[in-house]
């Protein structure tokens, strides 16, 4: 049976939390062997009138990362089979992973992402129903960024990100590859400001860093505590081996120290990581610039050659 749920993402998160808390004693955790479920997160408007369909996924495994190459088992329709979807799936729930741009006259058609894994076929149906439109407050509520939920919402724009050097690289398996990106942001959202509790130095104000993610979500793309702007590196497609990032999350701008009120305005910097590949092959890596609410990706394709030791 195909379930075509039309709840808003925030409502889904709330209901799932309530159901989980109520039945946590009966919950079964699977470390591996389960399938991956595509998720339609909602749609957003572009300035030119086109529409972005936004997708994520739920890998039902708590530990196993799953590879589903783009093709018959990982396809989007109508249109080309390859519309920018991932082929490597990290464990548990990963939100707002990629966007598919559709024309302004898309109408009432569904954009369907189909995944087949672990002997199951799962589908996500993207449509332009009004209740599925998402904006900054929906991202804020779901990603639990460092800013407050305010109305009217803060004029937050997604950070920009550019690859330093070529977007195609070659390296030998087992050898470190240095990767750098330049990122900038408008300074929104402003970090939360809370009065310092009695007896907690220093006096004045305390700027609250992002909350820890729920163990239910285990989000890969997120800011570490105390970071206002950062970059997360992920394996997006490829293999057959693994990639180790050092570090996976790179801080660019820290939250201001207590006593220094947060301000808007351009913040920018460079984020550098090192990637080591376990086996030869072609790997597509993705770096997400992240302001705690909105993200922007950039990709680099790495051809990994066999080690001379072999």
SULRAPE-V793710 format. One record per pair of residues at least 12 apart in sequence whose C-alpha atoms are under 7 Angstrom apart, sorted by sequence separation. I is the first residue (numbers start at 1). J is the second residue. D is the distance in whole Angstrom. If there is no record, write none. Layout:
# SULRAPE-V793710
[[I:J:D] [I:J:D]]
This chain:
# SULRAPE-V793710
[[42:54:5] [70:82:6] [112:124:6] [113:125:7] [137:149:7] [193:205:7] [194:206:5] [286:298:6] [287:299:6] [41:54:5] [85:98:6] [112:125:5] [193:206:6] [194:207:6] [286:299:4] [40:54:6] [41:55:5] [111:125:6] [112:126:6] [193:207:5] [194:208:7] [211:225:7] [285:299:6] [286:300:6] [40:55:5] [41:56:6] [110:125:6] [111:126:5] [192:207:6] [193:208:6] [210:225:5] [233:248:5] [284:299:7] [285:300:5] [39:55:6] [40:56:6] [110:126:5] [111:127:7] [137:153:7] [164:180:5] [191:207:6] [192:208:5] [209:225:5] [210:226:7] [232:248:6] [233:249:6] [284:300:6] [285:301:6] [39:56:5] [70:87:6] [83:100:7] [110:127:5] [163:180:6] [164:181:5] [191:208:7] [209:226:5] [232:249:4] [252:269:6] [284:301:4] [38:56:6] [39:57:5] [69:87:5] [109:127:7] [163:181:5] [164:182:7] [191:209:7] [231:249:6] [232:250:6] [252:270:7] [283:301:6] [284:302:6] [38:57:4] [68:87:5] [108:127:7] [162:181:5] [163:182:7] [231:250:5] [252:271:6] [283:302:5] [37:57:6] [38:58:6] [67:87:6] [68:88:6] [108:128:7] [161:181:7] [162:182:5] [230:250:6] [231:251:6] [282:302:6] [283:303:6] [36:57:7] [37:58:5] [67:88:5] [161:182:6] [162:183:7] [230:251:4] [250:271:6] [282:303:5] [36:58:6] [37:59:6] [66:88:6] [67:89:6] [161:183:4] [229:251:7] [230:252:5] [281:303:6] [282:304:6] [36:59:4] [66:89:5] [160:183:5] [161:184:7] [229:252:5] [230:253:7] [281:304:5] [35:59:6] [36:60:6] [65:89:6] [66:90:7] [159:183:7] [160:184:5] [227:251:6] [229:253:5] [280:304:5] [281:305:7] [35:60:6] [65:90:5] [159:184:6] [160:185:6] [228:253:6] [229:254:7] [280:305:5] [34:60:6] [65:91:5] [159:185:4] [227:253:6] [228:254:5] [247:273:6] [280:306:5] [34:61:6] [64:91:6] [158:185:7] [227:254:4] [228:255:5] [246:273:6] [63:91:6] [226:254:6] [227:255:5] [245:273:7] [246:274:5] [32:61:5] [62:91:5] [157:186:7] [226:255:5] [245:274:6] [246:275:7] [31:61:5] [32:62:7] [59:89:7] [61:91:6] [62:92:6] [245:275:5] [30:61:5] [31:62:5] [32:63:6] [59:90:7] [61:92:6] [244:275:6] [245:276:7] [9:41:6] [30:62:6] [31:63:5] [32:64:5] [59:91:5] [60:92:6] [156:188:5] [243:275:6] [244:276:5] [29:62:7] [31:64:6] [59:92:5] [78:111:6] [156:189:6] [243:276:6] [244:277:7] [58:92:5] [59:93:6] [77:111:6] [243:277:5] [58:93:4] [77:112:5] [154:189:7] [242:277:6] [243:278:6] [57:93:6] [58:94:6] [76:112:6] [77:113:7] [241:277:7] [242:278:5] [57:94:6] [76:113:4] [241:278:5] [56:94:6] [57:95:7] [75:113:6] [76:114:6] [241:279:5] [56:95:5] [75:114:5] [240:279:7] [56:96:5] [74:114:6] [75:115:7] [231:271:7] [55:96:6] [56:97:5] [74:115:5] [240:281:7] [54:96:6] [55:97:6] [56:98:7] [73:115:5] [74:116:7] [147:189:5] [239:281:6] [55:98:6] [73:116:5] [146:189:7] [147:190:5] [239:282:6] [54:98:6] [55:99:6] [147:191:5] [148:192:6] [238:282:6] [239:283:6] [54:99:4] [146:191:5] [147:192:5] [238:283:4] [53:99:5] [54:100:7] [146:192:6] [209:255:7] [237:283:6] [238:284:6] [52:99:6] [53:100:5] [237:284:5] [52:100:5] [53:101:6] [236:284:6] [237:285:7] [52:101:4] [235:284:6] [236:285:5] [51:101:6] [52:102:6] [235:285:5] [236:286:6] [50:101:7] [51:102:5] [207:258:6] [234:285:6] [235:286:6] [50:102:6] [51:103:6] [206:258:5] [234:286:5] [50:103:5] [51:104:6] [205:258:6] [206:259:7] [233:286:6] [234:287:6] [50:104:4] [205:259:5] [233:287:4] [41:96:7] [49:104:5] [204:259:6] [232:287:6] [233:288:7] [231:287:6] [232:288:5] [231:288:5] [232:289:7] [231:289:5] [230:289:6] [231:290:6] [230:290:5] [229:290:6] [230:291:7] [229:291:5] [146:209:6] [228:291:6] [146:210:5] [228:292:7] [145:210:6] [144:211:7] [223:292:6] [222:292:7] [191:262:6] [190:262:6] [53:126:7] [190:263:7] [190:264:7] [38:113:7] [188:264:6] [38:115:7] [187:264:4] [37:115:7] [186:264:7] [187:265:5] [186:265:5] [187:266:6] [186:266:5] [187:267:6] [36:117:6] [185:266:6] [186:267:6] [35:117:5] [184:266:7] [185:267:5] [35:118:5] [184:267:6] [185:268:6] [34:118:6] [38:122:7] [40:124:6] [184:268:4] [33:118:7] [35:120:7] [37:122:6] [38:123:6] [39:124:5] [40:125:6] [43:128:7] [183:268:6] [184:269:7] [38:124:5] [40:126:6] [183:269:6] [182:269:6] [183:270:6] [182:270:5] [43:132:6] [44:133:6] [181:270:6] [182:271:6] [42:132:5] [43:133:5] [44:134:6] [180:270:7] [181:271:5] [42:133:6] [43:134:6] [44:135:7] [180:271:6] [181:272:7] [42:134:6] [180:272:4] [179:272:6] [180:273:7] [179:273:5] [178:273:6] [179:274:6] [178:274:5] [177:274:5] [178:275:7] [176:274:6] [177:275:5] [176:275:6] [177:276:6] [176:276:5] [175:276:6] [174:276:6] [174:277:6] [173:277:5] [174:278:6] [173:278:6] [173:279:5] [183:289:7] [173:280:6] [8:131:6] [8:132:6] [93:217:5] [92:217:6] [93:218:7] [94:219:6] [92:218:6] [93:219:6] [94:220:7] [10:138:7] [161:289:6] [160:289:7] [159:289:6] [10:141:7] [159:290:7] [173:304:6] [10:142:6] [159:291:7] [167:299:7] [168:300:6] [169:301:6] [170:302:6] [171:303:6] [172:304:5] [173:305:6] [167:300:5] [168:301:5] [169:302:5] [170:303:5] [171:304:5] [172:305:5] [173:306:6] [167:301:6] [168:302:6] [169:303:6] [170:304:6] [171:305:6] [172:306:6] [173:307:5] [161:296:7] [163:298:7] [172:307:6] [158:294:5] [159:295:6] [160:296:6] [161:297:7] [162:298:7] [158:295:6] [159:296:6] [161:298:7] [158:296:6] [146:292:6] [88:235:7] [145:292:4] [88:236:5] [145:293:5] [87:236:6] [88:237:5] [86:236:5] [87:237:5] [143:293:6] [86:237:6] [140:293:5] [139:293:6] [139:294:7]]
